[in-house]
Amino acid sequence: MKNIASPLIQVSTDGVDLADAIAQNLLTTNNVWMMLATALVFIMHLGFAGVEAGFGQAKNTVNILFKNTVTPIIGIVTYGLMGFFLMYPGYEEPGWFGFDGSGWSMFWFSPADADVTTAYADGNYTYWTDFLFQAMFAATAATIVSGAIAERVKLWAYLMFTVVFVGIVYPIIGSWKWGGGALDNMGFYDFAGSTLVHSVGGWGALAGVIMVGPRIGKYVNGKTIEKPGSSVPLAVIGVFLLWLGWFGFNGGSVLSADPGLVSFVLVTTSLGACAGGLGGFFAAYFAFKRLDLGMVLNGILAGLVGITAGADVINPIFALLVGFVAGILVVLSAIFLDKLKLDDVVGAVSVHLTCGVWGTLAVGIFSTNPDHTFFTQLIGVLICGSVAFLSALTIFFILKKTVGIRVSEEHEKTGLDSQEHGIRGYTIVYDE
């Protein structure tokens, strides 16, 4: 075997060049992993689109796909315009509000070879990689809302909600923990966003479901009427794409390519997903006396959401327990919401809100870090939840009183595809 020296490493007598080369190679390795994780989180948007389109009715497929296409576009742009600098304001002292105006200028007007492309965040990756990774998280929070209020919300109203919620509400709440704000100073812990991403999106979804109201014919004479989705295979594909993307969602939240911690996080993430699927399987069987594929799929997502807050501090055996409980909770939550006549097309509130809360509280129960307490986790959940819900409720209320948030009865019955887009999601063309 030939010994070919790497051109990146040149040893000098004083060792300075070697040290610099090792640091550069470490930065490159960490940055490549973070960019790969970013791509995995990005593909989750295709997963959300598949789940929502699969669980939604065929007559609304194009409308659903349109929303899921525009959501990441809006999310990334608004996060770049203001969200990034609201979320990471550089608090001089931990507080509740801050804004880094200098970061705005640096982001939009710095050349590609400026200092911001060098080691950033403890030398693990570049400034640009950090922005893009965080932007994918921001867009995810809005996508959660989309699925809950599908098939009857006005497209323009949803898009306006997304601009405000992703551009302002989500990053301000996120800054309280990830930006070094008051919750972080309090000791609140949320590794990858069970609360800061999923519950925040879930609270927004709950507000939307309340304000928009149920679909026509969903609840009749005290009974819940099933509205079959357009494609079960598409929903399954969507869930597996989300599971794949979660390897980047949680694995990337290590914020480096640390082999030990990344591999540990991926194990707990997968175990949480598997246990969640089992929890949904058994809970649905006991509740409905059938093998409910939809609840197994949502159970998988529930387990993923549940383990996200503590994927790096909860041992594998407890990750199974967290996921299993989440799978049971998602079924019970869906039943409870139907009792309240809160129509959630894809089960987004049950998956992201209910299980996001559970996962965050589970950190205070199962974390290997004694500094993580149940009381602190509960306080964080209550603060983030109240602000997210009231903010979303206010936005929807203003939209309802101005532009309106619900399509007409005629449009809802005939389908949003033909009314708003002029095409159908599923067409069969016969040759004459």
Secondary structure, DSSP 4 states (H G I P E B T S, - for coil): ------TT----TTSHHHHHHHHHHHHHHHHHHHHHHHHHHHHHHHHHHHHHHHHS-GGGHHHHHHHHHHHHHHHHHHIIIIIHHHHS---SS--S----HHHHHHHHH--TTSGGGS-BTTTTB-HHHHHHHHHHHHHHHHHHHHHHTTTTB-HHHHHHHHHHIIIIIHHHHHHTTTTS-HHHHHT---SS-IIIIIIHHHHHHHHHHHHH-PPTTSEETTEEPP---S-HHHHHHHHHHHHHHHHHHHHGGG-S--HHHHHHHHHHHHHHHHHHHHHHHHHHHHHHSS--HHHHHHHHHHHHHHHHTTTTTS-HHHHHHHHHHHHHHHHHHHHHHHHTT---SS-HIIIIIIHHHHHHHHHHHH-S-TT--HHHHHHHHHHHHHHHHHHHHHHHHHHHHHT-SB--HHHHHH-HIIIIISS-SS------
